[in-house]
């Protein structure tokens, strides 16, 4: 399959790997991009890790060449969004990746007098954490969420994602959050700016129609659905808007 894209936005979970399991076609795809000098940015909704940690994991565990600057997470997008708002006192429901991104952006992480509640994936979530977040939002703090993913594909199956936690807090507050991760326009605009390319020049690659592919469709970016993760081929028959391209694996795509 011949292409003419000058840059790529590439999902991680379900596209480059599946939980702790490698996707064998992924390293070769990235090496082909590097050999041709085509710029790319890994664009992930997973907010738990820092870009440095993601890069180390990609290299050590999955043999995928990556540097921290190749990675833009929903945590970084959330931090960039909070920087555009008034007030820097933030309560975080999330892990190291989200906390570090916010502190690096100049935010104070607090439990009282909260300006903004930022919610991402938190595998150590407690009821009391949800109580603090919910009460702060009800008292007027803004409600920002990293992403809508209800599930994450890993070696155990489809486990709860950040969107499931966000839904709990949304139900308890009756306040809709501002989402910044895929498929929202904020993360896409920021990623395109980092690549230095126009949307017409770029291909969004991912395994999840609801996030990766809709991120492209909703923002005028061509899409490549790879059937190695969340969305199955039979799911496409029920969708009115199709991906620009669909492949079984990344070996079926020529860069």
Order of alpha helices (4+ residues) and beta strands (2+ residues): beta-beta-beta-alpha-beta-alpha-beta-alpha-beta-alpha-beta-beta-alpha-beta-beta-beta-alpha-beta-alpha-beta-alpha-beta-beta
